[in-house]
Amino acid sequence: MRVPYYIEARTPVGRPVLVIEPHHDDFALSASGTFLFAWRRTLPPFLIGGAEVTQQLLAEELAAAGWHVTYLGSHEAPWNGATQLPDMRAYLDRHRVPYDEADGTLRYRWNGVECVALMQNNVEHALGSLLGDLRPDVVFTSQEGSAQLAAQARPTALVVGILHSVSATGLGVLAGRPHYGLAVSDFVRSRAPHTPGTRLAVMYPPFALPGEGSGEGRTASVLMINPIPAKGSELLRARRQAVTFTRPCLPELRELGI
């Protein structure tokens, strides 16, 4: 069972159409041609938190529905400039994903999505080039520096800002006056400031529900793990020494390197 974005899978024709139904949760999107994701964070399949997961799911759903999807981002963290290139190369090599690398730019294809990872100081220039070369119908942007990217794309494309949280970073894209702001929850939408020219709606990622397990009994509890230093992975590793996890948890913990 999947909870969809209400993306209509059909042969692309005409100009893009973005529909907000009277109930703001009902978000429908159909378009011709090209979708462009542009931000300053890492690209699929490299994840940090919910923002990366949400956008990867959306990009892959669009690609699976038949649209051309390009994902522009950076291999340098926007908060400290640390490069992820060695880890990205190693991961792509391990999964036998071909890639091209030149002048600090890494290009590869992941689940139907064309990915372009750049240095931070090249993101805006690359966005300008892609706006001219691809002529995207819709540009998605969010998080650090997204207001500038939204303002840059607004004159030539339909711009959608994704509101991942109520923090200054999560809502910052609204300063660039995107045509639409898609909040990831009713709570985020209720806290988003009114922005002239921007229409707000709620969008839920199409998470796949877990499949049937081995028949072992399960509780109603959920264990959530985000294995990065900025979100408490060191604490989790310390607690792992003191807490006995149930058997089904262990493979997932090993896969995450914890």
Secondary structure as the mmCIF struct_conf table of DSSP 4:
data_model
#
loop_
_struct_conf.conf_type_id
_struct_conf.id
_struct_conf.beg_label_comp_id
_struct_conf.beg_label_asym_id
_struct_conf.beg_label_seq_id
_struct_conf.end_label_comp_id
_struct_conf.end_label_asym_id
_struct_conf.end_label_seq_id
STRN STRN1 ARG A 2 ARG A 2
STRN STRN2 ILE A 7 ILE A 7
BEND BEND1 ARG A 10 ARG A 10
BEND BEND2 GLY A 14 ARG A 15
STRN STRN3 VAL A 17 ILE A 20
BEND BEND3 PRO A 22 HIS A 23
TURN_TY1_P TURN_TY1_P1 HIS A 24 ASP A 25
STRN STRN4 PHE A 27 SER A 30
BEND BEND4 SER A 32 GLY A 33
STRN STRN5 THR A 34 ALA A 38
BEND BEND5 ARG A 40 ARG A 41
TURN_TY1_P TURN_TY1_P2 PRO A 44 PRO A 45
BEND BEND6 ILE A 48 GLY A 49
HELX_RH_AL_P HELX_RH_AL_P1 GLY A 50 ALA A 64
TURN_TY1_P TURN_TY1_P3 ALA A 65 GLY A 66
STRN STRN6 HIS A 68 SER A 74
BEND BEND7 HIS A 75 HIS A 75
STRN STRN7 GLU A 76 GLU A 76
TURN_TY1_P TURN_TY1_P4 PRO A 78 ASN A 80
STRN STRN8 THR A 83 THR A 83
HELX_RH_AL_P HELX_RH_AL_P2 LEU A 85 ARG A 94
TURN_TY1_P TURN_TY1_P5 HIS A 95 ARG A 96
STRN STRN9 TYR A 99 ALA A 102
TURN_TY1_P TURN_TY1_P6 ASP A 103 GLY A 104
STRN STRN10 THR A 105 TRP A 110
TURN_TY1_P TURN_TY1_P7 ASN A 111 GLY A 112
STRN STRN11 VAL A 113 LEU A 118
HELX_RH_3T_P HELX_RH_3T_P1 GLN A 120 ASN A 122
HELX_RH_AL_P HELX_RH_AL_P3 VAL A 123 LEU A 134
BEND BEND8 ASP A 137 ASP A 137
STRN STRN12 VAL A 138 THR A 141
BEND BEND9 GLN A 143 GLN A 143
TURN_TY1_P TURN_TY1_P8 GLU A 144 GLY A 145
HELX_RH_AL_P HELX_RH_AL_P4 SER A 146 ALA A 153
TURN_TY1_P TURN_TY1_P9 ARG A 154 THR A 156
BEND BEND10 ALA A 157 ALA A 157
STRN STRN13 LEU A 158 LEU A 163
BEND BEND11 VAL A 166 SER A 167
HELX_RH_AL_P HELX_RH_AL_P5 ALA A 168 LEU A 171
HELX_RH_3T_P HELX_RH_3T_P2 GLY A 172 GLY A 176
BEND BEND12 HIS A 179 HIS A 179
STRN STRN14 TYR A 180 ALA A 183
BEND BEND13 VAL A 184 SER A 185
HELX_RH_AL_P HELX_RH_AL_P6 ASP A 186 ARG A 191
BEND BEND14 ALA A 192 ALA A 192
HELX_LH_PP_P HELX_LH_PP_P1 PRO A 193 HIS A 194
TURN_TY1_P TURN_TY1_P10 PRO A 196 GLY A 197
STRN STRN15 ARG A 199 VAL A 202
HELX_LH_PP_P HELX_LH_PP_P2 PHE A 207 PHE A 207
STRN STRN16 ALA A 208 ALA A 208
HELX_LH_PP_P HELX_LH_PP_P3 LEU A 209 PRO A 210
BEND BEND15 SER A 214 GLY A 215
BEND BEND16 ALA A 220 ALA A 220
BEND BEND17 ILE A 228 ILE A 228
HELX_RH_3T_P HELX_RH_3T_P3 PRO A 229 LYS A 231
TURN_TY1_P TURN_TY1_P11 GLY A 232 GLY A 232
HELX_RH_AL_P HELX_RH_AL_P7 SER A 233 ARG A 240
TURN_TY1_P TURN_TY1_P12 GLN A 241 ALA A 242
TURN_TY1_P TURN_TY1_P13 ARG A 247 PRO A 248
HELX_RH_AL_P HELX_RH_AL_P8 CYS A 249 GLU A 255
TURN_TY1_P TURN_TY1_P14 LEU A 256 GLY A 257
#
